[in-house]
Amino acid sequence: MEISSSVRILSSTKGLGGRDQDPIVPTNSEAPEKMKLKQFEGLFGDLEQFSYPKVELEQYPTGLRIASRMLFTRIHMKT
């Protein structure tokens, strides 16, 4: 699996007129391979959790530290 050189996080929110929108949270120009764990935590810090998670779909929220550690580890894995 190839990791793109720019990390983008999508979050569904209600836009004007009540329509769903998927805004892109831009990152700095630094390549993900050079980012520190704290920078990944910052990417996830402003995202909203599920308002009404559906247990039958296993929509459990993943904590900030776990999500950032997963992404950080995946990007820095040696293949």
Secondary structure, DSSP 4 states (H G I P E B T S, - for coil): -PPPSS--EE--EE-GGG-EE--EE---SS-GGG--HHHHHHHHHTPPPPSS--GGGT-PPPPHHHHHHHHHHHHT---
